[in-house]
Every structure is written in C-alpha cells, then in structure tokens.
Amino acid sequence: MEPHYEVAIVTLLALLVYFWMGLRVGGARRKTGIAAPTMTGDPLLERSVRVQANTLEWLPIFLPSLWLFAVYWDDRIAAVAGLVWIVGRILYATGYVADPGKREAGFLIQLLATAVLMFGALGRIVWAMVTTSAI
C-alpha cells in the first residue's frame, strides 16, 4: 500500500484552514457582540459564517476527489492541486469577509482545482475499468 504522505498532509492542511475559518467566526462574534446561536445581525458575522458554511459544503466534493485522484492517478499532482484548492479557499475567505464582490477569484481557483481532481479521477477510473475489462 502506498502511503500518500503528501495527500495526507494536504488533507490535514485543508482541515486546518476550515478550523481557522471557525475561529474567524468566533472572532466575528466577539467583535460584533453577537452570541450564539444568533447567525445574523452584522455583515461581518454573516459573511464569516457564510465562508465557513460554503467551505463545509465544498469539503465533501474536494476531499474524495483529492484522494481518488491520488490513488488512481498521481499522489504529487493531487497534492499540488489540493494546495491550489487551499489557496483558493483562503483567497475566497479573506475576499468575501472584506467585500462579497471580492470572492470570485478565490472561488474560481478552488473550483478549477476541484474540477481537475474530480474529473481527472473519474476519467482515470473509467479508463482503467474499460481497459481492464477488455483484457
């Protein structure tokens, strides 16, 4: 079994970024004085919550794609694409919290990284399945 060290590290880095986003929600709550469970009332809190929620929505798409690409294609390429995803999410987070109009570049970067991983893995799996069953 191949250990996939690079992809494991990228997975943990992605989770640390998500953890950082949760801390930013807590910081926004302290700064605005809005206690849980309230989710609205100040744009800073609302944008911070939305960034964290949107990242949570993307993690189930990104993480399996990352690992499937690593298993069926290449560990290092998957890790690089995963790092690109992380950079995109950080740009998305900082841009969105500052001004929702500044979220697009980060969103597009992470979207592209996810697409490479997901469709790359799917293509390789289908190719392997077709060529294996043809033998």
C-alpha positions as CSV (number, residue, x, y, z in Angstrom):
1,M,0.0,0.0,0.0
2,E,1.3,3.4,-1.0
3,P,1.4,5.8,2.0
4,H,0.3,9.0,0.2
5,Y,2.1,11.3,2.6
6,E,1.7,14.4,0.5
7,V,-2.1,14.0,0.1
8,A,-2.4,13.2,3.8
9,I,-0.6,16.4,4.7
10,V,-2.8,18.4,2.2
11,T,-5.9,16.9,3.7
12,L,-4.8,18.0,7.2
13,L,-3.9,21.5,5.9
14,A,-7.4,21.8,4.3
15,L,-9.0,20.8,7.7
16,L,-6.7,23.4,9.5
17,V,-8.0,26.0,7.1
18,Y,-11.5,25.1,7.9
19,F,-10.7,25.2,11.6
20,W,-9.2,28.7,11.0
21,M,-12.5,29.8,9.4
22,G,-14.3,28.6,12.5
23,L,-12.0,30.6,14.7
24,R,-12.8,33.6,12.5
25,V,-16.5,33.1,13.1
26,G,-15.8,33.2,16.8
27,G,-13.7,36.3,16.4
28,A,-16.5,38.0,14.5
29,R,-18.9,37.1,17.3
30,R,-16.6,38.7,19.9
31,K,-16.1,41.7,17.7
32,T,-19.8,42.3,17.0
33,G,-21.1,41.2,20.4
34,I,-23.5,38.7,18.7
35,A,-23.6,35.5,20.8
36,A,-24.5,32.0,19.5
37,P,-26.9,30.8,18.3
38,T,-27.8,34.0,16.6
39,M,-26.5,33.9,13.0
40,T,-27.5,37.4,11.7
41,G,-27.3,41.0,12.7
42,D,-23.9,42.2,11.5
43,P,-22.4,41.8,8.0
44,L,-19.0,40.7,9.4
45,L,-20.6,37.8,11.3
46,E,-22.9,36.9,8.4
47,R,-20.0,36.8,5.9
48,S,-17.7,34.9,8.3
49,V,-20.5,32.3,8.8
50,R,-21.1,32.0,5.1
51,V,-17.4,31.5,4.3
52,Q,-17.3,28.7,6.8
53,A,-20.5,27.1,5.6
54,N,-19.5,27.3,2.0
55,T,-16.2,25.7,2.7
56,L,-18.0,22.9,4.6
57,E,-20.2,22.5,1.5
58,W,-17.1,22.0,-0.7
59,L,-15.2,19.6,1.6
60,P,-17.2,16.5,0.7
61,I,-16.6,17.3,-3.0
62,F,-12.9,18.2,-2.7
63,L,-11.6,15.5,-0.2
64,P,-12.9,12.3,-2.0
65,S,-11.7,13.8,-5.3
66,L,-8.3,14.5,-3.9
67,W,-7.9,11.0,-2.6
68,L,-9.3,9.3,-5.6
69,F,-7.0,11.3,-7.9
70,A,-4.1,10.3,-5.7
71,V,-5.0,6.6,-5.7
72,Y,-5.9,6.3,-9.4
73,W,-3.6,8.9,-11.0
74,D,-0.7,10.6,-9.1
75,D,-0.1,11.5,-5.5
76,R,2.1,14.5,-6.0
77,I,-0.2,16.1,-8.7
78,A,-3.1,15.5,-6.4
79,A,-1.2,17.2,-3.5
80,V,-0.4,20.2,-5.7
81,A,-4.0,20.6,-6.9
82,G,-5.0,20.3,-3.2
83,L,-2.7,23.1,-2.3
84,V,-4.2,25.2,-5.1
85,W,-7.6,24.5,-3.6
86,I,-6.4,25.6,-0.2
87,V,-5.0,28.9,-1.6
88,G,-8.3,29.4,-3.4
89,R,-10.3,28.9,-0.2
90,I,-8.1,31.3,1.7
91,L,-8.5,33.9,-1.0
92,Y,-12.2,33.3,-1.1
93,A,-12.5,33.7,2.7
94,T,-10.4,36.8,3.0
95,G,-12.1,38.4,0.0
96,Y,-15.6,37.5,1.0
97,V,-15.3,38.8,4.5
98,A,-13.8,42.1,3.3
99,D,-16.3,42.5,0.5
100,P,-18.6,39.8,-1.0
101,G,-17.7,41.1,-4.5
102,K,-14.1,40.1,-3.9
103,R,-14.8,36.4,-3.5
104,E,-14.8,35.4,-7.2
105,A,-11.1,34.8,-7.8
106,G,-10.7,32.5,-4.8
107,F,-13.9,30.7,-5.7
108,L,-12.8,30.1,-9.3
109,I,-9.4,28.9,-8.2
110,Q,-10.8,26.3,-5.9
111,L,-13.5,25.3,-8.4
112,L,-10.8,24.7,-11.1
113,A,-8.7,22.6,-8.6
114,T,-11.7,20.6,-7.6
115,A,-12.7,20.0,-11.3
116,V,-9.2,18.8,-12.1
117,L,-9.2,16.3,-9.2
118,M,-12.8,15.1,-9.7
119,F,-12.8,14.7,-13.5
120,G,-9.2,13.5,-13.5
121,A,-10.1,10.8,-11.1
122,L,-13.3,9.9,-12.9
123,G,-11.6,9.7,-16.2
124,R,-8.8,7.6,-14.9
125,I,-11.2,5.2,-13.1
126,V,-13.4,4.8,-16.2
127,W,-10.3,4.3,-18.4
128,A,-8.9,1.7,-16.0
129,M,-12.3,-0.1,-15.8
130,V,-12.7,-0.2,-19.6
131,T,-9.2,-1.3,-20.3
132,T,-9.1,-3.9,-17.5
133,S,-12.4,-5.5,-18.6
134,A,-11.3,-5.5,-22.2
135,I,-8.4,-7.9,-21.4
